[in-house]
Amino acid sequence: MHNKVVYRAMKALHGLGFPVLRFNFRGTGRSQGSHDNGHGEQDDVRAALDWLKQEFHRPILFAGFSFGANVGMRACCGDPRVHGLIALGLPVVAEGRRYSYGYLPTCNQPKLFISGDHDPYGPTAAVESVVATAPEPKQMIWIKDADHFFVGQLEQVQAAIVDWVKDHFLPDSR
């Protein structure tokens, strides 16, 4: 919740006038519960969507980083409350875990994927293979020389989010 990638995504969306909710998944930080390998964490995302819809009554854009991108996209794809999805540092293989994206071919909302071309958890060919299964509209942005945490490249990540949101959801702001 407090890492620099999540913070920059929040700043980009908040700067465009979107309400933003950052939260820890169960068992992380001071949150209750225990880690559930991505299953119960989908319920955490759905609870956050419920709260956002109730509080703001506005279209929702989902943005998630790494494990949060995987879990959040699974929970949000096909959910009519979610109008667009942003996956930052999409993991494919991390610390012996393989992430699956079998749901992606039915995910019809606009999607933005941003990854570093030196991300050890999302090798270029593996991420390209995952993104290829997603239907349009989609956009893949590779940040040159960036690792999983986009060290030294966070301004580019933030700018890519702003440009994509303006193009897809705020066309009058261009």
C-alpha positions in Angstrom: 0.0 0.0 0.0 2.8 2.4 0.8 5.3 1.4 -2.0 6.4 4.0 -4.5 4.6 2.3 -7.5 1.3 2.3 -5.7 1.8 5.8 -4.5 2.5 7.1 -8.0 -0.5 5.3 -9.5 -2.6 6.9 -6.7 -1.2 10.4 -7.5 -1.9 10.0 -11.2 -5.5 8.9 -10.7 -6.2 11.4 -7.9 -4.7 14.2 -10.0 -7.3 13.4 -12.7 -10.1 13.8 -10.1 -10.8 10.1 -9.4 -11.4 9.1 -5.8 -8.7 6.6 -4.8 -8.7 3.8 -2.2 -5.4 2.1 -1.2 -5.7 -0.9 1.0 -3.6 -3.8 2.3 -4.8 -7.3 1.5 -5.7 -9.6 4.4 -2.7 -10.5 6.5 -0.6 -7.6 5.3 0.6 -4.8 7.5 -2.1 -4.2 10.2 -4.9 -5.8 8.3 -6.9 -8.6 9.8 -6.9 -12.2 8.5 -4.2 -14.2 6.9 -2.8 -14.5 3.4 -5.0 -16.8 1.2 -2.9 -17.2 -1.9 -5.0 -14.8 -4.0 -8.4 -16.4 -3.3 -9.7 -14.5 -0.3 -7.8 -11.5 -1.5 -10.3 -11.3 -4.4 -13.0 -10.8 -1.8 -10.9 -7.9 -0.4 -11.0 -6.3 -3.8 -14.7 -6.8 -4.1 -15.3 -5.3 -0.7 -13.2 -2.3 -1.8 -15.4 -2.0 -5.0 -18.5 -2.2 -2.9 -17.3 0.6 -0.6 -16.2 2.8 -3.6 -19.5 2.4 -5.3 -21.5 3.2 -2.2 -19.4 6.2 -1.2 -18.8 7.8 -4.6 -21.4 6.5 -7.1 -18.9 7.0 -9.9 -17.4 4.7 -12.5 -14.4 2.8 -11.0 -10.9 2.4 -12.5 -8.9 -0.4 -11.0 -5.1 -0.2 -10.7 -3.0 -2.8 -9.1 0.7 -3.5 -8.7 2.3 -7.0 -8.9 0.3 -9.5 -6.8 -2.4 -6.8 -6.5 -2.5 -6.6 -10.3 -3.0 -10.3 -10.6 -5.6 -10.6 -7.9 -7.4 -7.3 -8.7 -7.7 -8.1 -12.4 -9.2 -11.5 -11.6 -11.8 -9.9 -9.3 -12.5 -6.9 -11.6 -12.7 -8.4 -15.1 -16.3 -8.6 -16.0 -17.5 -6.6 -13.1 -19.8 -3.9 -14.5 -18.7 -1.4 -11.8 -15.2 -1.4 -13.1 -14.8 0.6 -16.3 -11.0 0.1 -16.8 -8.1 -1.9 -15.5 -4.5 -0.9 -15.0 -1.9 -3.7 -14.3 1.5 -2.5 -13.1 4.4 -4.9 -13.0 2.2 -7.9 -13.9 3.9 -11.0 -12.4 4.1 -14.2 -14.3 6.7 -16.1 -12.2 7.8 -14.9 -8.8 9.7 -16.8 -6.1 8.6 -20.2 -7.4 5.0 -19.2 -7.9 3.4 -19.1 -11.3 0.5 -16.7 -11.9 -2.3 -17.6 -14.2 -4.4 -15.4 -16.4 -6.9 -17.9 -17.9 -9.8 -15.4 -17.3 -8.2 -12.7 -19.4 -9.7 -13.7 -22.8 -13.1 -12.7 -21.5 -12.0 -9.4 -19.9 -13.7 -6.8 -22.2 -13.0 -3.7 -20.2 -10.2 -1.3 -21.5 -6.9 -2.6 -20.1 -3.5 -0.9 -19.6 -0.5 -3.0 -18.9 2.8 -1.3 -17.8 5.9 -3.4 -17.1 9.6 -2.8 -17.0 11.6 -4.5 -19.7 14.0 -5.8 -17.0 11.4 -7.2 -14.6 12.5 -10.6 -13.3 8.9 -11.5 -12.2 7.4 -10.5 -15.6 9.9 -11.4 -18.3 9.0 -9.6 -21.6 8.1 -12.7 -23.6 6.0 -14.1 -20.8 4.1 -10.9 -20.2 3.6 -10.4 -24.0 2.1 -13.9 -24.1 -0.4 -13.1 -21.4 -1.4 -9.7 -22.9 -1.9 -11.4 -26.3 -4.7 -13.4 -24.8 -6.6 -10.3 -23.7 -9.2 -8.8 -26.1 -9.2 -5.2 -27.2 -9.2 -2.6 -26.0 -5.8 -3.1 -24.5 -2.4 -1.3 -24.4 1.0 -2.6 -23.4 3.6 -0.1 -22.3 7.2 -1.3 -21.7 9.3 1.0 -19.6 12.9 0.8 -20.9 15.5 -0.3 -18.4 13.0 -0.6 -15.6 12.9 -3.4 -13.0 9.8 -4.7 -11.2 9.6 -1.6 -9.0 10.3 0.8 -11.9 13.3 2.3 -9.9 14.2 5.6 -11.5 11.3 5.4 -14.0 8.2 6.2 -11.9 7.6 9.5 -13.6 7.2 7.5 -16.9 4.7 5.1 -15.2 2.7 8.0 -13.8 2.7 9.8 -17.2 1.6 6.6 -19.0 -1.4 6.2 -16.6 -2.4 9.8 -17.0 -2.2 9.6 -20.8 -4.2 6.4 -21.0 -6.9 7.6 -18.6 -7.3 10.8 -20.6 -7.5 9.0 -23.9 -10.1 6.4 -22.7 -12.1 8.1 -20.0 -11.5 11.9 -20.2 -11.3 12.6 -24.0 -12.4 16.2 -23.5 -9.3 16.9 -21.4 -7.0 16.4 -24.4 
